[in-house]
Amino acid sequence: MTFYGPKEVCSKLNIAESTLRKWAIYINKIAGYTFAVDQYGHRNYSDGDILVLKRMQELLAKKYTYEDAVNEVCNMRNENHANNAENPDEISVLPITHATSVPGVLNEDFYKEMVIALQEQSKLNQMLIERLERLEERTEQRDQALTQILRQILDARAEIAAERGKKKKSWWPWSK
């Protein structure tokens, strides 16, 4: 099965990329039809997808609303699927839930790799949290020690000031 990028499909259908994106969103939203998606989240279109989009283009040219065109395309898809046994040459267009045979398309191995990466990231985050907690604890202990030292310094200064504040005896007997 061959898959095409958005630019190739747009050139085949002679439409803008924004139009293709809009149609894909409508088809997905109204009918639940899903297109293959690569590892970067970009849609890829099969030959069957192109037939659906071509039919959508024809219906919209006949002044169908988007909703009516999507429903008509879905009916065509369902009829093709039902008649597939009678006419094997006709292409049956079914929604793609996951395409594992397409290179670059999300598949089970990719999800497993992502789960492993997330687990490793979670472990790393937990280690960082523990390290941060230890750092906060040491900082709190340091702050308490500094506060205690500052209090001792202030107490010592107060004692010194109190000693200086006492009246000294003058060595002149007549002076007060």
Secondary structure as UniProt FT lines:
FT   STRAND          3..4
FT   HELIX           6..13
FT   HELIX           17..31
FT   STRAND          36..38
FT   TURN            39..40
FT   STRAND          43..46
FT   HELIX           47..61
FT   TURN            62..63
FT   HELIX           66..82
FT   TURN            83..86
FT   TURN            88..89
FT   TURN            103..104
FT   HELIX           108..165
FT   TURN            173..174
//
